[in-house]
Amino acid sequence: MKIGIIGAGNIGGNLTRRLTALGHDVAVANSRGPQTLTDLAKETGATPVTAEEAARDAEIVVVTVPLKAVPDLPSGILDGAADGMVVIDTNNYYPQQRDGRIAAIEDEGLTESRWVERGLGHPVVKAFNGTYAQDILDRPLPAGDPGRIALPVAGDDAAAKAKVRALIDQLGFDTVDAGGVDDSWRQQPGTPVYGLRAGVEAVTEALAAASPRRPEEFRGLVSPHQPR
């Protein structure tokens, strides 16, 4: 497939490495421009592009940037993608650590991925957000191996979710259907499944055990001048 990756950090870089090794045609972009991606391009054979070009003709687009940067992505960033293009959202909300307080998440109760959808103007499938980046390189295993790690995948469109799950299987991981985007709070930071290296059964149990109350360390701080 033709795959666009927006964000070349730990997750984006390692997905570029694995997906090109599997024979996919990968275009990768970051916020600093394609000239800063020459080493990754030489290593993998991926095509370094601007963010505006990453989705061109792509069947899958991976958005893997800091959550606070989503509103700053260029307008029309998904224009020119292939019909039926699927967006994978790998992002997490770290209000105290990185992103600052996002009112729509804190006050409206939006899941992180629903907020990303608003910013992109396109449905997303949430995956890889609780995955250690190095595991993408180090822990793939063939289907049926008892040590294979399972990843939760949430999305509203059954066909889009199936496409993402098939790609993750190709990468060497099992998947668990985590429901729709409004259910994706079950895999947000601070939940039992976040960062869990385990198989299908344990991941399924962890998703079921999640609490909708966001842990204190993953909640935005309220200013003394704001009503609580």
ABEGO torsion letter per residue (X at the ends): XBBBBBEABAAAAAAAAAAAAAGBBBBBBBAAEAAAAAAAAAAAGBBBBBAAAAABGBABBBBBBBAAAAAABBBGAABGBBBGBBBBBABBBBAAAAAEBBAAAAAAGBBAAAAAAAAAGBBBBBBGAABBAAAAAAABBBBGBAABBBBBBBBABAAAAAAAAAAAAAAGBBBBBAEBAAAAAAABBGBAABGBBBBAAAAAAAAAABBABBBAAABBBBBAABBX
